[in-house]
């Protein structure tokens, strides 16, 4: 009964192509936004901000960037973490060279540096695809991490080789650094994530999104009907790398507080890829569902045995986390390749038709 669509008539093409053709979807989104903007900040503890809310948003944004490239444009990439590192180091250099710059503006601008690097490494996609393109992006992963370690200018010749986030404020309110409050950082991350999600939704629903999907499904047929494959692939790399670069800047400035080059190594790329696969490739909502599962699972595994009084070591918890995530990936690849987002779509269709079986 919650998804009854009786009386919801569509009398124009615009109404039929609306973002929320069913009124209940808009209501559900409004409830979710109420929770993330009002209820969670008022009730969450410091532990919840640092272990769940902020990392879920950042990982969701990074998976969204990867999903644009892999899920919508069909271009495989294993270098997501390296492009996050480009955004983080670019933001750090802008802040240190121009201390007067607004930190939110610096975070948003850092994505353009990542986009430029992404386009440079995306040029091989014009000639290769599939497994070979994945290897090319993997080469970018190793090269960029090596560059972060060897180019001392990037970390201001710090003896430790790491970047340390300074205290940055907006109108006297610290938003990053040791003196920043978690709730302030949460709101900054939430604002940027909502902004970029809104932009990505509009891009994937428009002409550019249809071009990416045509390139993904059959690039030869797409070229035959007049689609410029070079423009399609390079714009996918640029926009994907921009979103991932912004996520990298948020990752360091709004959550970790410091970073070394090995922070952006291959395990982080695989973690983001797992989020995209489990959530559902080619889906905006799936990135959030996958991030909730991947980020929340270790927290649940740490707290549940203690709550139930079961003695278990931290190393065993880590092994269980790896095994469960691996099993989920295999499960979704076999049973439901479209991930958690597809499960939600099926449930929604059932709710619309319920109690009728057809």
N, C-alpha and C positions, 0 to 999 in steps of 0.2 A: 504493500500500500504506500510505502514511502516514495516509490518511484512511479506513481501513477501518472501517465502522460495524457489522460483524457482531458480535452478542452484546450490543449496547447496547440493551437493551429499556426501554421506557417504560411503566410500569404504573400511572401516575396522571396526572391533568391537570397537577399541579404539575411533574412531571418533564418532561412534554411542552412546557410553557411556560417551562422553565428558560432562564436567560441563555445557557448553553452546553449545548444539547441533544446536541452531539457532544463527546465527551471530549477529542479532539485540540485543539479550540478553546481549552479551558481550559489545556491544556499549552502551546500556543503563546503565550497571554497571559502565562503564568508565565515563559516564556523571555524575552519582551519586557521584562517588569517586572524580571527579573534583570539584563538589560543596562542599563536606564535607571537603576536604583537602585544597582547595584554596579559593573558592569564599565566603563561609560562614565565615571563620576566618577573611577575609579582610573587610567584610561588617557588621558583627554582632556587636551589642553593648554589654556592660557589662550585661545589663538586659537580653538580648537574650541568652548569654552564661549561665547565672546562672539559668534561668527559663525554658529554652527549650533545648538547644543543649547538655549540659553536663548531665542533668538528663535523657533525652531521651536515650542517649548512655548507661548510667549506668543501667537504668531499662530494656533496651533491653538485656543487657548482663545477668542480673539476670533472666529474663524470658527465655532466651536461655538455661541457666542451668536447670531451671525447666522443660523446654520442652524436654530436653534430657531424663529426668527421667520419665515424665508423657506422653508426646506426642510420644516419640519413644519407650521407654521400657514399658510403660503402668503401671508404679508404682505410685500410688497417693501419693501426699505429701502436707502437710499443714505447714511444718516447714521451709520454704525457708528463712524467715527473720532471724530465729535463726542461720542458717548456714552462712548467711551474717554477723551476729554478730561475729561468730567465726573467720571469715576472718579479720574483722575489728580489733578485740582485739588482734589477733595473729600478725597482722602487727604493731600495736601500741607497743606491747611488744618487737618485734624484733628491732624496731627503737629506743626504749628507752634503751634496753640492748646493742645494737650495733649501736651507732650513726654514725659510719663510713659507714654503709651499704647503698648501692644505693637504693633510695626509690622505683624505679620501680622493682628492684629485690625483695625487701621486699614485695611489693604488689603481685608479681607473686608467691613468696614462701608461702605467707599466705594462698593461696588456698589449699596447701597440708595439713595444719592443719584442714581445713574445710572438706577436703576429708576423712581424718581419722575419724573424728567425724561422717560424713555422712555414712561411711561404718559400723561404730559401731551401729548406729541407723537403718541401712538398713538390718541388720541381721534378724530382725523379718519378712522381706519380703520373706524369704525362707519358712516360714510356714503359713503366712497369706497374704491376698491380698484384693484389693477393699476397701470397707469402713473401714474395720478393720485396714488395713495398714495406711489409712489416720489418724485414731485415734492414732496410734502408733507414727506417725510423729508429730501429734499435741502435744503429750506428750513430745516429744523432744523439741518442741517450748517452752513450759512452763518451762521445766527443765533448758534449756540453758539460758533463760532470767533470771530466778531466780539465776543461777550461776553467770551471769554477774553482778548482783546486790550484791550478798553476798560474792563473792571471791574478797577481796580487793586488792590482789596482781595483778589482771588483770588491774586495773586502778591505779596502783602504790600508793595505800593507799591515794588517793586524797579525801579530806574532802567532796567534792561535789558528789563524786561517778561517775564522768564523765571523759571521756578521751578527752584531748585537743591536737589537731594536732600541732606539732612544725613546725618551718620554716625549710624545707628541700630543699637542692639545689643539682643540678647536674652541675658540671663545672661552679659554680658561679651563676647559674640561678635557682631561687627559683621555685619549682614545687608544693609545698604545704605549708600550713600555712598562716598567715595573710598577709605576704609580697608577696605571689605568685600572678601572673597575671592570669586572667581567660583564656586568650588565650593559655598560657603555659599549664594550667591544662587541657584544652580542647584537646590539641594535645596529651598529655600523655594518657588521657582516650581513645581518638580515636585510637591511636596506639595499646593499649592493647585490645580494643574491636575488631579491625580488625584482630589482631593476633589470638585471641581465636575463632572468628567466622570462620576464615579460617581453623583452626584445627578441629572445630566441623563439618564443612561441609565435610571434608575428612573422619572423623570418621563415620558420619552417612551414607556416600555413600559406605563405605567399608564393610568388613566382620563383624566387630563389630556392625555396624548399622543394617545390615540384621539380625544379631542374636537378637538384641533388638526388631526389628519389629516382628520377629517370636514369641518371648516371649510375646509381647504385644497382638498379635492377638489370639494365642491359646498356652498357655504354655505347656499343656499336649502333644499336637502334636509336639511342638518344642523339648521337651525332648525325644519323641519317635524317632525322626530322628537324635538324637545324640547331641543336644545342651545342654551344661552344664548350667542349670538354675541358679545355685549358682554363677557361674562366670559371667553370663549375667547380673543378677540383681545387684550384688555387684559392677561390673564395671560401671553400669549405675549410681548407687548411688555415687561412687567415683568421676567420671568425672563430674556429675551434681553438686555435692557439691564443687568440685574444682572451677568450673566456678562461682558458686554462691558466694563462699568465696572471690574470686578476685573482684567480683562486690561489695561485702560488704566493702572491703578495699578501693575501689575507691569511694564508697558512702560516706565514712567518710573523707578520706584523700584528695580527689579531689573535693568534693562538699560541704558537711556539715561543715567541719572544727572542729567539736566536736560531741560527742555522749554520750547519757545516755542509760542505759539498756532498758528503755521503747521505745526507738527509733526502736528496733528490735522486737516489739511486734506483735501480730497476725494481726492487720490491714495492716501492710506492706506485710505480707505473702499473704493476700487476694488480695492486690493491684497487686502484681506480678502475681498471679493466674488469675486475670481478664485480664491482658495484654496478657497472653498466650492463654486464651480462645477466646478473641475477635480477636487476631491476627491469631490464627489457631494452634491447637495442631498438632505436627508432621511436623512443617514447620520452617525453619530458617528465611525466610523473614518475616513471620507473627509476630515474636517478635518485629521487628522494626516498623511494621505498627501498632501493638497494642500499643506500647509505645508512638508513635507519637500521637495517638488518646487520650490515657489516660492522658498523660502529657500535651498535647496541649489544651485539652478541658477546663480545669479550666482557663488557660490563656485567651482563646477566650471568655469565659463567663465573665471574669472580664473586658476585654477591650471593648467588643461589646456593652453592654448597655451604657457605657460612650460615645462611639463614636456616637451612635444613639441618645444620649440625653435622655435616659430612666433612671429615678432615681430608683435604686435598691440597697438594703443593701448587705453587704458582707455575712451575714448569709444566705440570700436568694440565693446568688450565690453558696454557699456551698451546700445548699439543692438541688438546680437545678443540680449541678454536680453529686451528689449522685444518684438522680432520673434518670438522663440521662444515667449514666454508668450502673445502674441496668437494665434499659430498653434495652440497647444495648446487655447486656449479655443474657437476655431472648430472644431477637430477634435472635441473632446468634445461640443460642442453638436450637431454633425451626426452623428457616428458613435456616440457613447455618451453620451447626455445625463445619465446617472446617474453619470458620472465614474469615477475610479479605484476607488472602493468597489465599483461594479458589476463591474468587471473582476476584482477579487479574488473576488467572489461566484461569478462564472462559473468561475474557475479552481478554486475550492474544490469546486464541484459536479462538475467534471470529475475532480478527485482522488478524490472519494468513489465515483464510478462506475468509475474506471479499474481494469482494462484493458477494461471492457465499453463498447461504443459507445452504450448506451441508458440 
